[in-house]
Amino acid sequence: MHGRVLSRAQRNELVAWGGVIVMAVVFSGAVVSRAAADAGGENLIFDVCKSTRYPEACEESLAEAAAVSAKASPKKAFQVSVEYAKGRARTALGVAYNLTSTSASKSTSKGQPSVADCIELLAATLEQLDDVLDPGASFHDSKTWLSAALTNQVTCADGLSTVKAKGGDALSAQVDALSRYISNSLALQEKVKESKPASISGGRKLLSDGFVSPVHPNASRKSPEDFPAWVMAGVRKLLEASNPAEVEAAAVVAKDGSGTHATINEALKFVASMASKGKSKKSKGGGGGGGGGGGGGTKVIYVKTGTYNEYINIPTKQRNVMLMGDGKGKSVIVGSRNANDGYTTYGSATVGEHRQPPAMGSGFIAKGITIINKSGPSKHQAVALRVGADKSVVYQCSIQGYQDTLYTHSNRQFYSDTDIYGTVDFIFGNSAVVFQNCYIQPRKPGGGQRNSITAQGRTDPNQNTGISIQKCRIQGAADLGGTRTYLGRPWKKYARTVVMQTYMDDSIESAGWEEWSGSFALSTLYYGEYANTGPGASVSGRVKWAGVHPSLSAAEASKFTVAEFIVGNYWLPSTGVGFTSGL
């Protein structure tokens, strides 16, 4: 099973909860809400709920808490809203487990792949909502985690709509409702910001657009406590290492028997078991026994040169994992799952990663690895790499596929010196992600298909998500021929993508951006360009949609830099990965 593993007792409790509470919530909400209104007159509930996208759902969630009254603060309303969403997430998870006949192991059968995805995503959602309420979480942290939690519901719903599951309609209804409650929490968080314009958590000033002001690029850090835990204890040295064989690894994977394991999955299981036992032996890259984690708390799995035909899913409970290979084209992971063969897009990944860390917790790091989905263009959606952990780094890797190659699913991510190959929507998802110094290579699509680099999945105007491509190179692969490529198309209503300071060759279509379906999202999307170069960078022929901004100002473009968009000045310096903070 993917994701967090619950005990049988926990699963049974969730199933029972799911069966009982669904109808109770439906019948109670409207009555309680109106009673609260009668008692409180111009109650805070109605005032704050006006700012949400789903006022009736907001009133329902707040009216059930006696603590929310005319004298309560917007902050309290926000907290109650998140707590209510947590309860609904438990209900939805119980319904999902119920669809597997109380046996979580059955959820991974080919007949119910969409339910398996939903179980993983709902389990992650519960952790994310817990983290949102952590007193130490900054405004940007909690906004990121709420944005990710909402993305989880959209992914679950999309999977259920494309790969039908028996009884899936009941789960879809729960997930759709949960989406509304999480969306409202995002809106209420903005209300909290308005009530405290100077600062939220830790005294950090907020910008007018809702981003936490960045740490100054040249700010000095005097103590290790200033760095997030997941990049502590030598991770910088790991990423700076020129010879992976000299790295102290928790496990070494080798096809020729010179390592500790023959497959990456065996290594992952071993590292998880050693962590649970509290052991910390380490292996040099050349082989040997033991494992526990190079770089202190970071569990390094060194993948030696070779081609590994396996599917990797790093579960929610396995934290601080780093995959390190011998370099692009040397350490290669290959898969071929795809939508045509019955997999969900989410479940088709050759390497899948979806871990929600605790507040200020672990991320995911990959260096020197090639990840391939070899399904051809005729197989449609076929993901090579899917990433969903917060504060993830992919460095000096190669990600190769056709449609939907790289799924930047959710949370904050950074890609550097990485090659990305694909055809249709080959960089997609709803994370807040910055690409720098990457080589983006459109390749020849299948018959009747049109190339589009990005398909961003922002579904809510309050999500802090989007795709930022900065100082990269977009150039057709050797097999592209005369095929034209669009910069992107709007997968979801509030799609947001910016391309800046990037070289574009003549394979880029002069219109720049492509419709998804008729007029869908053309007035709500945000597409921007800034200071690009090359024959494909001319904006004279760009589409004239309301949401297209072909000539951003420096101030507008700055909102999509490492410093502001992913608050990278706070967490990237300690990784050792080079990056540009601003423009």
Secondary structure by P-SEA (a helix, b strand, c coil): cccccccaaaaaaaaaaaaccaaaaaacaaaaaaaaaaaccccaaaaaacccccaaaaaaaaaacccccccccaaaaaaaaaaaaaaaaaaaaaaaaaaaccccccccccccaaaaaaaaaaaaaaaaaaaaacccccaaaaaaaaaaaaaaaaaaaaaaaccccccaaaaaaaaaaaaaaaaaaaaaaaaaaaacccccccccccccccccccccccccccccccccccccccaaaaaaccccccccccbbbbcccccccccaaaaaaaaaaaaaabbbbbbcccccccccccccccbbbbbccccccbbbbbcccccbbbbbccccccbbbbbbbcccccccccccccbbbbbbccccbbbbbbcbbbbbccccccccccccbbbcccbbbbccbbbbbccccccccccccccccbbbbbcccccccccbbbbccbbbbbccccccbbbbccbbbbccccccbbbbbccbbbbbccccccbbbbcccccccbbbbbbccbbbccccccccccccccccccccbbbbccccccccccccccccccccccccccccccccccccccccccccccccbbbbccc
